[in-house]
Amino acid sequence: MRDTLARMPRAWQVEALARWRASGNRGIVRVVTGGGKTLFALQCALEVLAETPELRIGIIVPSVALLDQWYVELQDEIGATPEEIYVTGGGGEATRLSRFYLAVINTARTRGLGLPADAPAMLVVDECHRAGAEQSQRALEGSFMATLGLSATPEREYDEALTEVLIPRLGPIVFDYTYVEAAADGVISPFSLVNVEVPLTDDESSDYDRLSRQVSIAWRSFKEGTSDEGRVKTLLRRRALLSAKASRRVPVAVSIADAHRGSRIVIFHEGIAEAEEIARLLRERRHNVTLYHSRIAPAMRRDNLRLFRRGQFQILVSCRALDEGVNIPEAEIGIVASSTASLRQRIQRLGRVLRPAPGKSAATVYTLFATTVEEERLKNEAEKLVGTAKVIWRRAHIG
């Protein structure tokens, strides 16, 4: 194993390393998707290893796909040998040569990392917001001389786990690296955002308005103490689902892909049935398209992703399975046919498309919206990206 990275660190990584070291080798680094957080974590590990040669490094990730990527990066970036990488729960036993202990969070919380008790240890938690969930917190247990959390969005939307769990166990947020900074540094591809209004049908609009009225009544009752918050959340979820499944999203997504024939395209939709319908319609139009979602067998799913990356498919249609931990920098066009209100999901999906790649000069992300709630979120995003990205607003033509 080498004691330096194969690539020179970027300026932000040098600054973030200094901040992390000044914080006592503890802390969370908020890095935009595609910014290079894996290389930064390896840089931190090498720094501590130089001072403590007997160090063992535990690395927790949210998914098998991300574990595989870390395995490859350890070999490619610092020359770690297979004997130096132990995959917890992957069969076999750790040996005296094991230096890095990789585990998916569900394994780490039930079986631990397998780190030797008599050696100093460092903990790296990728997508650390996932470790804030009540059951997943157990994965963070142990004694570590250094801790590092990585996430584009360490804040959690429905609890206070960042302040109550993650910061106490991993350390404070010591560095932020945003889309604006990454774009200015050339770390992500230059990009444009095209927000496309897709009107609801008359029936959908009527149902949406009815649910909106019910939300208002439930919220007023909650504020007056005559109802609980659960009713409000249930109605908001039903309204969001109605919007996400708006029937016109599918043909509009297909028409946008049709207009970019020959480009490498990734399309996101919240519903598996709708994603499959998009793929079917594109095949009818003689597009070379494949699918990636949770109901496809793992081996076939990986093959579909691999073949898209190699250029044997031009279009990849996905649901949430691509939201975290999968690199597809080859995509030039992103089409978000439907999405949740989650800021985290938005950042992850943008990051799937904005990563640089050889021969890729720029990226364009189309986002379909059907309601004023979605429109307001996109307007807030546009305000933050002034001077960084070109934002275009359109209304879909419905034939």
LUMNUFI-983596 format. One line per 10 residues: for each residue x, y, z of N, C-alpha, C. Coordinates in pm, whole numbers, padded with zeros to 5 digits, m for minus. Layout:
# residues N
X,Y,Z,X,Y,Z,X,Y,Z; ...;
//
This chain:
# residues 399
00084,m00119,00000,00000,00000,00000,00088,00125,00000; 00050,00224,m00083,00125,00348,m00089,00088,00438,00028; 00175,00534,00059,00146,00628,00166,00098,00763,00113; 00072,00771,m00018,00016,00893,m00079,m00091,00854,m00180; m00177,00949,m00214,m00280,00926,m00314,m00220,00920,m00453; m00288,00848,m00543,m00244,00842,m00682,m00265,00976,m00751; m00361,01055,m00702,m00390,01186,m00760,m00360,01297,m00661; m00326,01413,m00713,m00303,01528,m00626,m00436,01573,m00565; m00438,01604,m00437,m00564,01652,m00377,m00604,01787,m00433; m00734,01812,m00437,m00785,01941,m00480,m00771,02042,m00368;
m00785,02169,m00404,m00765,02276,m00306,m00862,02262,m00188; m00988,02229,m00217,m01085,02218,m00108,m01048,02104,m00015; m00991,01995,m00071,m00954,01881,00012,m00838,01916,00105; m00746,01997,00056,m00634,02040,00141,m00685,02126,00256; m00776,02219,00225,m00830,02306,00329,m00915,02227,00428; m00998,02135,00377,m01083,02055,00466,m00999,01965,00557; m00890,01912,00503,m00802,01828,00585,m00745,01909,00701; m00702,02032,00673,m00647,02117,00780,m00753,02145,00887; m00877,02167,00844,m00985,02194,00940,m01013,02069,01025; m01015,01954,00959,m01041,01828,01030,m00931,01798,01131;
m00807,01820,01089,m00693,01797,01180,m00699,01893,01298; m00735,02018,01271,m00743,02118,01378,m00855,02086,01477; m00953,02008,01432,m01064,01968,01518,m01033,01839,01595; m00906,01801,01595,m00866,01681,01668,m00891,01553,01594; m00883,01559,01461,m00911,01441,01378,m01053,01390,01401; m01146,01482,01419,m01287,01450,01436,m01370,01550,01356; m01478,01502,01298,m01566,01598,01234,m01640,01542,01114; m01738,01620,01069,m01821,01588,00954,m01789,01688,00844; m01770,01638,00723,m01742,01724,00608,m01860,01714,00512; m01921,01829,00484,m02037,01835,00395,m01985,01865,00255;
m01995,01768,00166,m01937,01779,00031,m02043,01749,m00074; m02058,01837,m00169,m02152,01816,m00278,m02122,01684,m00348; m02229,01615,m00389,m02214,01489,m00461,m02127,01509,m00585; m02024,01425,m00599,m01932,01438,m00710,m01810,01523,m00679; m01802,01575,m00555,m01692,01665,m00520,m01561,01596,m00485; m01565,01465,m00459,m01442,01391,m00428,m01426,01355,m00281; m01538,01318,m00215,m01531,01290,m00073,m01458,01160,m00041; m01462,01062,m00129,m01392,00936,m00102,m01241,00960,m00099; m01191,01035,m00196,m01047,01066,m00198,m01009,01147,m00076; m01095,01238,m00034,m01067,01317,00085,m01055,01227,00207;
m01145,01131,00221,m01142,01040,00335,m01012,00958,00336; m00969,00914,00219,m00844,00838,00210,m00726,00926,00249; m00732,01052,00211,m00628,01148,00247,m00619,01160,00400; m00736,01171,00465,m00740,01179,00612,m00681,01053,00674; m00721,00937,00620,m00672,00810,00675,m00520,00799,00663; m00466,00840,00550,m00321,00832,00531,m00247,00924,00629; m00304,01039,00658,m00242,01131,00753,m00232,01067,00891; m00340,01003,00935,m00339,00941,01067,m00251,00817,01067; m00252,00743,00957,m00167,00625,00944,m00019,00660,00955; 00018,00774,00899,00159,00816,00903,00207,00834,01048;
00115,00874,01135,00148,00895,01276,00130,00770,01360; 00037,00683,01316,00004,00563,01393,00002,00444,01297; 00118,00384,01268,00126,00279,01167,00040,00157,01197; 00008,00133,01323,m00072,00015,01358,m00223,00042,01346; m00260,00159,01296,m00400,00199,01284,m00480,00103,01196; m00605,00080,01236,m00702,00009,01153,m00816,00105,01122; m00866,00101,00998,m00967,00197,00954,m01096,00124,00922; m01202,00157,00995,m01335,00104,00968,m01411,00200,00879; m01474,00148,00773,m01547,00232,00678,m01689,00178,00665; m01787,00260,00702,m01927,00221,00696,m01994,00293,00579;
m02067,00217,00497,m02135,00272,00380,m02282,00229,00382; m02370,00299,00310,m02512,00264,00315,m02555,00149,00224; m02473,00114,00125,m02519,00015,00026,m02404,m00069,m00025; m02439,m00185,m00081,m02338,m00273,m00140,m02271,m00205,m00258; m02349,m00129,m00336,m02291,m00059,m00452,m02181,00036,m00408; m02204,00109,m00299,m02104,00203,m00251,m01986,00129,m00188; m02012,00016,m00124,m01902,m00065,m00070,m01810,m00110,m00183; m01869,m00154,m00294,m01787,m00197,m00409,m01700,m00083,m00460; m01757,00039,m00464,m01681,00153,m00511,m01563,00186,m00418; m01586,00177,m00288,m01478,00200,m00193,m01368,00094,m00211;
m01408,m00029,m00232,m01311,m00137,m00250,m01219,m00106,m00369; m01280,m00061,m00477,m01202,m00026,m00597,m01113,00095,m00571; m01167,00199,m00505,m01089,00319,m00478,m00969,00289,m00388; m00986,00203,m00290,m00874,00167,m00203,m00760,00106,m00283; m00794,00025,m00381,m00692,m00037,m00464,m00633,00062,m00563; m00719,00142,m00628,m00671,00231,m00734,m00598,00353,m00679; m00645,00408,m00569,m00591,00535,m00521,m00472,00519,m00427; m00469,00416,m00344,m00356,00403,m00252,m00287,00267,m00263; m00329,00188,m00362,m00261,00061,m00386,m00284,m00044,m00281; m00396,m00037,m00209,m00426,m00139,m00109,m00446,m00274,m00178;
m00392,m00378,m00120,m00406,m00513,m00177,m00533,m00577,m00123; m00585,m00681,m00190,m00704,m00750,m00138,m00683,m00802,00004; m00561,m00839,00038,m00533,m00889,00173,m00546,m00779,00279; m00533,m00654,00235,m00542,m00542,00330,m00685,m00491,00347; m00777,m00544,00267,m00917,m00499,00272,m01004,m00614,00320; m01067,m00597,00434,m01158,m00698,00487,m01301,m00647,00476; m01388,m00727,00415,m01529,m00691,00401,m01608,m00765,00509; m01657,m00690,00606,m01733,m00751,00714,m01862,m00811,00660; m01883,m00938,00694,m02001,m01006,00645,m01985,m01062,00505; m01866,m01047,00447,m01843,m01095,00312,m01786,m01235,00304;
m01778,m01303,00418,m01718,m01437,00421,m01569,m01426,00451; m01515,m01527,00513,m01373,m01524,00548,m01351,m01448,00678; m01226,m01447,00721,m01189,m01382,00846,m01085,m01274,00821; m01087,m01173,00906,m00982,m01071,00901,m00850,m01135,00944; m00740,m01083,00890,m00609,m01135,00925,m00522,m01022,00978; m00399,m01055,01015,m00308,m00951,01065,m00274,m00850,00956; m00297,m00886,00828,m00270,m00793,00718,m00387,m00697,00693; m00505,m00728,00749,m00623,m00645,00724,m00602,m00504,00781; m00616,m00406,00696,m00597,m00267,00736,m00728,m00189,00730; m00808,m00217,00626,m00935,m00149,00607,m01049,m00249,00627;
m01148,m00208,00705,m01262,m00292,00738,m01388,m00227,00681; m01435,m00281,00569,m01551,m00225,00499,m01679,m00295,00543; m01785,m00218,00566,m01912,m00280,00604,m02029,m00193,00560; m02134,m00258,00511,m02262,m00191,00488,m02323,m00164,00625; m02393,m00054,00641,m02440,m00012,00773,m02528,m00116,00841; m02611,m00187,00765,m02697,m00288,00826,m02616,m00402,00886; m02501,m00431,00827,m02411,m00533,00884,m02339,m00476,01005; m02291,m00353,00994,m02215,m00292,01103,m02299,m00277,01230; m02427,m00249,01215,m02509,m00226,01334,m02545,m00356,01405; m02540,m00469,01334,m02574,m00597,01396,m02451,m00681,01431;
m02344,m00668,01352,m02227,m00753,01373,m02102,m00675,01409; m02109,m00543,01400,m01989,m00463,01422,m01899,m00464,01300; m01786,m00399,01311,m01692,m00390,01199,m01588,m00501,01200; m01573,m00567,01315,m01471,m00671,01325,m01332,m00618,01351; m01322,m00491,01392,m01190,m00432,01420,m01125,m00501,01539; m00993,m00524,01533,m00924,m00587,01647,m00928,m00497,01769; m00952,m00558,01885,m00967,m00479,02008,m00836,m00419,02056; m00723,m00477,02013,m00593,m00433,02065,m00521,m00333,01974; m00591,m00279,01873,m00528,m00185,01780,m00605,m00054,01779; m00536,00060,01765,m00606,00188,01752,m00688,00189,01623;
m00800,00261,01626,m00892,00256,01512,m00941,00394,01472; m00972,00406,01344,m01034,00526,01288,m01166,00482,01225; m01270,00566,01237,m01401,00536,01180,m01435,00638,01072; m01469,00589,00953,m01518,00673,00844,m01662,00630,00813; m01754,00725,00813,m01895,00693,00786,m01938,00771,00662; m01953,00700,00550,m01995,00764,00426,m02147,00776,00425; m02197,00886,00366,m02341,00917,00372,m02386,00906,00517; m02319,00980,00604,m02334,00961,00749,m02474,00992,00800; m02553,01069,00723,m02691,01094,00767,m02769,00965,00787; m02729,00860,00712,m02799,00732,00724,m02775,00667,00861;
m02664,00700,00923,m02631,00642,01054,m02708,00709,01167; m02784,00813,01136,m02860,00882,01239,m02991,00813,01274; m03036,00720,01189,m03160,00647,01217,m03145,00566,01345; m03253,00548,01417,m03246,00487,01550,m03174,00353,01551; m03208,00263,01459,m03145,00131,01456,m03000,00138,01408; m02972,00232,01319,m02838,00240,01260,m02734,00302,01353; m02779,00372,01457,m02685,00438,01547,m02588,00339,01612; m02631,00215,01626,m02544,00114,01689,m02417,00090,01609; m02420,00121,01479,m02301,00102,01396,m02187,00195,01437; m02219,00303,01509,m02119,00402,01546,m02053,00372,01680;
m02095,00265,01746,m02042,00234,01878,m01897,00187,01870; m01819,00222,01971,m01680,00180,01975,m01589,00294,02016; m01463,00262,02033,m01363,00363,02071,m01273,00390,01951; m01268,00518,01909,m01192,00554,01789,m01105,00675,01817; m00981,00670,01769,m00891,00783,01788,m00914,00892,01683; m00986,00858,01576,m01019,00954,01471,m01155,00916,01413; m01236,01016,01382,m01368,00992,01324,m01394,01091,01212; m01460,01044,01107,m01491,01130,00992,m01626,01092,00935; m01715,01189,00926,m01844,01170,00860,m01846,01243,00728; m01908,01184,00629,m01916,01241,00495,m02060,01241,00448;
m02106,01353,00394,m02241,01359,00339,m02259,01491,00265; m02339,01487,00159,m02377,01613,00094,m02481,01685,00179; m02557,01608,00258,m02663,01665,00341,m02668,01590,00474; m02581,01623,00570,m02581,01550,00697,m02706,01574,00782; m02776,01684,00757,m02899,01708,00832,m03004,01603,00794; m03083,01561,00894,m03194,01468,00869,m03324,01546,00876; m03421,01507,00791,m03541,01590,00774,m03646,01572,00883; m03649,01456,00948,m03758,01429,01040,m03714,01403,01185; m03588,01430,01216,m03543,01417,01354,m03422,01507,01375; m03370,01505,01496,m03257,01590,01533,m03129,01507,01548;
m03119,01399,01472,m03006,01307,01488,m02871,01371,01458; m02868,01474,01372,m02740,01539,01344,m02681,01594,01474; m02761,01669,01549,m02709,01731,01671,m02708,01634,01789; m02802,01538,01790,m02813,01450,01906,m02729,01324,01895; m02696,01282,01771,m02623,01156,01752,m02493,01175,01674; m02504,01230,01554,m02388,01233,01465,m02276,01324,01516; m02309,01445,01555,m02205,01537,01603,m02140,01486,01732; m02216,01437,01831,m02150,01382,01950,m02056,01265,01920; m02090,01182,01823,m02009,01062,01797,m01902,01082,01690; m01929,01171,01594,m01832,01190,01485,m01758,01322,01493;
m01817,01420,01558,m01757,01553,01565,m01840,01654,01490; m01809,01783,01503,m01887,01889,01440,m01868,01895,01289; m01955,01969,01222,m01934,01996,01079,m01816,02092,01069; m01708,02047,01008,m01585,02127,01004,m01561,02193,00869; m01638,02150,00765,m01613,02207,00632,m01736,02187,00544; m01766,02288,00461,m01874,02282,00363,m01817,02304,00224; m01860,02220,00129,m01819,02240,m00010,m01944,02229,m00095; m01991,02342,m00148,m02121,02350,m00214,m02111,02339,m00366; m02230,02331,m00430,m02235,02332,m00576,m02172,02458,m00633; m02198,02570,m00570,m02144,02697,m00621,m01992,02692,m00622;
m01932,02645,m00512,m01786,02636,m00503,m01731,02531,m00598; m01799,02416,m00606,m01752,02309,m00694,m01756,02351,m00841; m01860,02426,m00878,m01870,02474,m01016,m01760,02576,m01045; m01734,02666,m00950,m01629,02766,m00969,m01492,02701,m00981; m01472,02590,m00911,m01343,02520,m00913,m01329,02425,m01032; m01437,02405,m01108,m01433,02311,m01219,m01437,02166,m01174; m01481,02142,m01051,m01488,02006,m00997,m01608,01932,m01052; m01717,02005,m01080,m01832,01946,m01146,m01848,02012,m01282; m01919,01945,m01372,m01937,01996,m01507,m02019,02125,m01505; m01991,02217,m01597,m02083,02331,m01614,m02222,02276,m01643;
m02326,02341,m01589,m02458,02282,m01606,m02568,02387,m01621; m02677,02342,m01682,m02798,02422,m01696,m02913,02343,m01634; m03007,02416,m01577,m03128,02354,m01522,m03247,02403,m01602; m03327,02309,m01650,m03447,02344,m01726,m03567,02291,m01647; m03646,02381,m01593,m03763,02344,m01514,m03888,02351,m01600; m03954,02238,m01615,m04063,02224,m01711,m04196,02202,m01638; m04287,02295,m01654,m04419,02280,m01593,m04502,02180,m01672; m04556,02082,m01601,m04641,01980,m01662,m04778,01988,m01595; m04877,02045,m01661,m05007,02066,m01595,m05076,01934,m01560; m05143,01934,m01444,m05225,01820,m01406,m05347,01811,m01498;
m05402,01690,m01512,m05529,01677,m01582,m05639,01740,m01496; m05757,01758,m01552,m05867,01818,m01476,m05900,01735,m01352; m05905,01603,m01368,m05936,01517,m01254,m05826,01523,m01148; m05700,01521,m01192,m05587,01529,m01098,m05588,01662,m01024; m05617,01770,m01097,m05620,01902,m01037,m05730,01911,m00932; m05845,01852,m00961,m05956,01852,m00867,m05919,01775,m00740; m05857,01659,m00758,m05816,01577,m00643,m05709,01650,m00561; m05618,01716,m00629,m05510,01787,m00560,m05567,01903,m00477; m05660,01977,m00535,m05722,02089,m00462,m05799,02038,m00340; m05867,01925,m00356,m05942,01869,m00243,m05847,01830,m00130;
m05736,01766,m00164,m05638,01726,m00063,m05575,01849,00003; m05553,01953,m00076,m05495,02077,m00021,m05589,02139,00083; m05719,02136,00055,m05816,02188,00152,m05814,02104,00280; m05803,01973,00263,m05799,01885,00379,m05672,01907,00461; m05562,01935,00392,m05437,01966,00462,m05454,02092,00548; m05515,02193,00490,m05536,02319,00563,m05621,02298,00688; m05730,02221,00672,m05818,02194,00786,m05745,02114,00893; m05670,02010,00852,m05597,01926,00947,m05488,02006,01019; m05422,02096,00947,m05317,02178,01007,m05378,02274,01111; m05492,02332,01077,m05558,02422,01172,m05601,02346,01298;
m05653,02225,01278,m05693,02144,01394,m05573,02107,01481; m05462,02077,01417,m05339,02044,01491,m05293,02164,01573; m05294,02282,01512,m05250,02403,01583,m05343,02435,01701; m05472,02399,01685,m05569,02426,01792,m05569,02316,01898; m05492,02210,01873,m05482,02103,01971,m05594,02001,01965; m05674,02002,01858,m05786,01907,01846,m05755,01789,01754; m05633,01785,01700,m05592,01675,01613,m05441,01658,01626; m05391,01541,01585,m05246,01520,01595,m05179,01548,01460; m05046,01556,01465,m04968,01589,01346,m04971,01478,01241; m04998,01355,01287,m05000,01242,01195,m05098,01259,01081;
m05214,01318,01111,m05315,01341,01008,m05261,01435,00901; m05192,01540,00942,m05134,01636,00847,m05032,01565,00757; m04943,01487,00818,m04838,01419,00741,m04898,01319,00642; m05001,01249,00685,m05065,01152,00596,m05123,01220,00473; m05192,01332,00495,m05252,01405,00383,m05145,01464,00291; m05037,01515,00350,m04928,01569,00268,m04865,01460,00182; m04849,01340,00239,m04793,01229,00159,m04887,01191,00046; m05015,01187,00073,m05112,01152,m00032,m05111,01256,m00143; m05102,01383,m00105,m05099,01489,m00205,m04971,01482,m00288; m04857,01456,m00222,m04730,01446,m00294,m04730,01327,m00389;
m04790,01215,m00346,m04797,01097,m00432,m04883,01125,m00555; m04993,01195,m00536,m05078,01230,m00650,m04999,01312,m00751; m04923,01409,m00702,m04843,01492,m00791,m04735,01409,m00862; m04666,01324,m00784,m04557,01246,m00841,m04605,01152,m00952; m04727,01104,m00939,m04781,01009,m01036,m04867,01076,m01143; m04862,01207,m01151,m04938,01278,m01253,m04912,01216,m01390; m05018,01185,m01461,m05008,01102,m01581,m04926,01165,m01693; m04921,01299,m01700,m04850,01363,m01811,m04699,01365,m01794; m04650,01331,m01676,m04506,01330,m01655,m04436,01229,m01748; m04500,01115,m01768,m04437,01010,m01850,m04419,01053,m01995;
m04525,01097,m02066,m04504,01137,m02206,m04412,01257,m02222; m04415,01351,m02124,m04326,01467,m02135,m04181,01424,m02119; m04152,01334,m02024,m04016,01283,m02007,m03968,01214,m02135; m04057,01137,m02197,m04022,01067,m02321,m03993,01168,m02432; m04074,01273,m02441,m04053,01371,m02549,m03921,01446,m02530; m03882,01473,m02405,m03754,01540,m02381,m03639,01449,m02423; m03648,01322,m02385,m03544,01227,m02425,m03537,01215,m02576; m03653,01218,m02640,m03658,01211,m02786,m03584,01329,m02849; m03596,01446,m02787,m03531,01566,m02840,m03379,01562,m02824; m03330,01472,m02740,m03185,01459,m02717,m03133,01324,m02765;
m03194,01274,m02871,m03152,01145,m02925,m03002,01145,m02952; m02935,01040,m02907,m02790,01029,m02926,m02710,01071,m02806; m02773,01145,m02712,m02703,01185,m02590,m02713,01073,m02486; m02623,01076,m02389,m02630,00983,m02277,m02725,01042,m02174; m02833,00972,m02145,m02943,01028,m02064,m02974,00936,m01947; m02997,00995,m01830,m03052,00920,m01716,m03184,00986,m01677; m03287,00902,m01659,m03421,00950,m01626,m03461,00894,m01490; m03511,00981,m01401,m03557,00940,m01270,m03709,00952,m01261; m03772,00851,m01204,m03914,00860,m01172,m03935,00790,m01038; m04028,00840,m00957,m04052,00782,m00826,m04117,00644,m00833;
m04194,00618,m00938,m04269,00493,m00947,m04205,00393,m01042; m04196,00268,m00997,m04137,00164,m01082,m04224,00139,m01206; m04356,00135,m01188,m04444,00112,m01303,m04427,00223,m01407; m04417,00346,m01360,m04399,00459,m01452,m04261,00455,m01519; m04158,00416,m01444,m04024,00404,m01503,m04024,00300,m01613; m04092,00189,m01589,m04099,00084,m01692,m04180,00130,m01813; m04282,00211,m01789,m04362,00265,m01900,m04277,00362,m01984; m04197,00444,m01917,m04106,00534,m01990,m04011,00453,m02077; m03953,00348,m02020,m03860,00265,m02096,m03930,00199,m02216; m04053,00151,m02195,m04127,00087,m02304,m04153,00185,m02418;
m04198,00305,m02383,m04227,00405,m02486,m04101,00446,m02562; m03990,00455,m02492,m03865,00491,m02558,m03818,00380,m02652; m03838,00255,m02611,m03801,00145,m02701,m03887,00148,m02828; m04014,00182,m02811,m04102,00193,m02929,m04049,00298,m03026; m03981,00399,m02971,m03924,00506,m03054,m03781,00474,m03096; m03743,00350,m03076,m03612,00296,m03118,m03495,00360,m03044; m03517,00393,m02917,m03407,00435,m02832,m03344,00311,m02768; m03215,00319,m02742,m03142,00211,m02678,m03146,00235,m02528; m03235,00168,m02457,m03266,00205,m02319,m03262,00083,m02227; m03222,00105,m02102,m03225,m00001,m02002,m03277,00055,m01871;
m03304,m00036,m01774,m03367,00001,m01648,m03277,m00032,m01529; m03296,00044,m01421,m03223,00018,m01296,m03317,00051,m01180; m03374,m00053,m01118,m03457,m00031,m01000,m03456,m00155,m00911; m03517,m00144,m00794,m03502,m00245,m00689,m03568,m00378,m00720; m03660,m00382,m00815,m03727,m00510,m00846,m03654,m00590,m00953; m03545,m00535,m01004,m03461,m00609,m01099,m03358,m00687,m01018; m03332,m00811,m01057,m03235,m00895,m00985,m03100,m00824,m00979; m03030,m00835,m00863,m02904,m00761,m00845,m02803,m00779,m00959; m02783,m00902,m01005,m02683,m00926,m01110,m02722,m00853,m01238; m02850,m00859,m01274,m02895,m00791,m01395,m02889,m00640,m01378;
m02924,m00592,m01258,m02918,m00448,m01231,m02776,m00396,m01249; m02678,m00470,m01194,m02538,m00428,m01209,m02495,m00432,m01355; m02540,m00535,m01427,m02506,m00544,m01570,m02565,m00427,m01647; m02688,m00391,m01617,m02751,m00278,m01686,m02673,m00149,m01663; m02630,m00128,m01539,m02552,m00009,m01507,m02418,m00011,m01579; m02353,m00126,m01577,m02222,m00139,m01641,m02233,m00113,m01792; m02336,m00169,m01855,m02351,m00153,m01999,m02387,m00009,m02036; m02462,00059,m01949,m02489,00201,m01973,m02358,00280,m01966; m02278,00252,m01865,m02153,00326,m01850,m02058,00301,m01967; m02066,00181,m02025,m01979,00149,m02139,m02034,00203,m02271;
m02155,00256,m02269,m02210,00313,m02391,m02294,00218,m02473; m02318,00096,m02421,m02400,00002,m02497,m02549,00034,m02485; m02585,00112,m02386,m02718,00171,m02376,m02700,00323,m02368; m02788,00395,m02436,m02782,00541,m02435,m02863,00602,m02322; m02968,00531,m02280,m03059,00586,m02179,m03073,00487,m02064; m03067,00539,m01942,m03088,00460,m01822,m03207,00520,m01748; m03310,00438,m01723,m03429,00483,m01651,m03427,00421,m01512; m03440,00504,m01409,m03422,00455,m01273,m03525,00510,m01177; m03538,00442,m01065,m03613,00495,m00951,m03511,00532,m00843; m03542,00508,m00716,m03455,00557,m00609,m03326,00479,m00593;
m03313,00365,m00661,m03194,00282,m00645,m03066,00356,m00683; m03077,00461,m00763,m02958,00537,m00806,m02931,00658,m00718; m03017,00684,m00620,m03007,00810,m00548,m02879,00823,m00467; m02826,00713,m00416,m02705,00721,m00334,m02601,00622,m00382; m02479,00673,m00395,m02364,00585,m00403,m02330,00524,m00537; m02393,00565,m00647,m02362,00506,m00777,m02312,00615,m00871; m02195,00594,m00929,m02136,00692,m01019,m02178,00666,m01163; m02234,00766,m01227,m02264,00758,m01371,m02225,00890,m01436; m02096,00925,m01432,m02052,01054,m01486,m02072,01066,m01636; m02093,00953,m01705,m02110,00958,m01850,m02239,01028,m01892;
m02336,01038,m01803,m02464,01100,m01838,m02447,01249,m01865; m02500,01293,m01978,m02495,01435,m02016,m02627,01505,m01986; m02736,01428,m01993,m02871,01482,m01973,m02937,01406,m01858; m02992,01481,m01763,m03072,01422,m01658,m03215,01470,m01673; m03311,01378,m01656,m03452,01414,m01661,m03517,01364,m01531; m03554,01456,m01445,m03621,01420,m01320,m03771,01429,m01347; m03828,01314,m01381,m03970,01312,m01419,m04059,01333,m01298; m04017,01280,m01183,m04089,01305,m01058,m03992,01287,m00944; m04022,01350,m00831,m03930,01345,m00718,m04005,01371,m00589; m03937,01352,m00477,m03995,01385,m00347,m03958,01528,m00312;
m03999,01571,m00193,m03965,01705,m00146,m03827,01707,m00082; m03759,01594,m00080,m03632,01583,m00009,m03520,01661,m00077; m03459,01752,m00003,m03342,01824,m00054,m03229,01726,m00080; m03216,01625,00008,m03110,01526,m00009,m03123,01454,m00142; m03246,01411,m00175,m03267,01341,m00302,m03232,01432,m00419; m03269,01558,m00409,m03240,01653,m00517,m03090,01665,m00539; m03015,01681,m00431,m02870,01695,m00442,m02808,01569,m00497; m02855,01454,m00451,m02800,01327,m00500,m02826,01310,m00650; m02945,01344,m00693,m02978,01325,m00834,m02903,01422,m00923; m02889,01546,m00879,m02807,01639,m00956,m02664,01587,m00965;
m02615,01534,m00853,m02478,01484,m00850,m02453,01367,m00943; m02557,01288,m00968,m02541,01175,m01061,m02503,01225,m01201; m02552,01345,m01236,m02537,01396,m01373,m02423,01497,m01385; m02390,01565,m01276,m02295,01676,m01285,m02149,01633,m01271; m02123,01506,m01247,m01984,01462,m01238,m01915,01477,m01374; m01792,01523,m01375,m01721,01537,m01502,m01680,01401,m01558; m01661,01395,m01688,m01616,01273,m01755,m01545,01313,m01884; m01455,01228,m01933,m01385,01258,m02058,m01484,01283,m02172; m01463,01393,m02246,m01548,01425,m02359,m01679,01493,m02322; m01702,01515,m02194,m01827,01576,m02148,m01801,01722,m02116;
m01859,01811,m02196,m01831,01954,m02179,m01930,02022,m02085; m02053,01969,m02076,m02155,02032,m01992,m02266,01931,m01967; m02353,01965,m01872,m02466,01878,m01840,m02592,01964,m01833; m02705,01901,m01862,m02834,01967,m01852,m02928,01878,m01773; m02996,01937,m01675,m03092,01862,m01595,m03231,01923,m01613; m03322,01843,m01665,m03462,01882,m01678,m03537,01834,m01554; m03617,01921,m01495,m03699,01883,m01381,m03844,01916,m01411; m03929,01814,m01407,m04070,01833,m01434,m04142,01867,m01303; m04228,01969,m01308,m04306,02004,m01189,m04451,02028,m01228; m04540,01995,m01135,m04682,02003,m01168,m04761,02091,m01072;
m04697,02135,m00962,m04772,02210,m00860,m04692,02333,m00816; m04762,02426,m00753,m04695,02547,m00703,m04598,02513,m00590; m04624,02406,m00515,m04532,02364,m00409,m04397,02327,m00469; m04399,02247,m00575,m04275,02209,m00643,m04207,02331,m00705; m04288,02417,m00764,m04233,02536,m00830,m04159,02624,m00730; m04214,02642,m00610,m04148,02724,m00509,m04014,02666,m00468; m04006,02534,m00455,m03877,02471,m00422,m03774,02499,m00530; m03815,02489,m00655,m03723,02512,m00767,m03682,02659,m00775; m03775,02750,m00742,m03740,02893,m00742,m03636,02923,m00634; m03654,02863,m00517,m03555,02882,m00409,m03419,02830,m00450;
m03418,02716,m00520,m03292,02659,m00569,m03227,02753,m00670; m03308,02806,m00762,m03256,02895,m00867,m03190,03018,m00806; m03249,03072,m00701,m03192,03191,m00636,m03052,03164,m00582; m03031,03043,m00530,m02902,03007,m00472,m02796,02982,m00579; m02841,02956,m00702,m02748,02921,m00809,m02722,03036,m00907; m02767,03156,m00872,m02742,03271,m00958,m02592,03289,m00978; m02550,03297,m01104,m02409,03311,m01134,m02334,03180,m01146; m02403,03070,m01111,m02339,02938,m01117,m02396,02854,m01230; m02528,02856,m01244,m02593,02775,m01347,m02700,02857,m01417; m02721,02827,m01544,m02829,02888,m01619,m02958,02813,m01587;
m03062,02885,m01546,m03191,02824,m01513,m03296,02873,m01612; m03360,02777,m01678,m03459,02807,m01781,m03594,02751,m01735; m03701,02828,m01759,m03837,02783,m01723,m03918,02763,m01850; m03988,02648,m01855,m04070,02617,m01972,m04203,02557,m01928; m04297,02558,m02019,m04423,02489,m01997,m04435,02380,m02104; m04463,02259,m02061,m04471,02148,m02156,m04585,02167,m02253; m04559,02129,m02376,m04665,02132,m02477,m04743,02001,m02468; m04871,02010,m02439,m04954,01892,m02426,m05042,01882,m02549; m05013,01778,m02631,m05088,01765,m02756,m05225,01707,m02737;
//
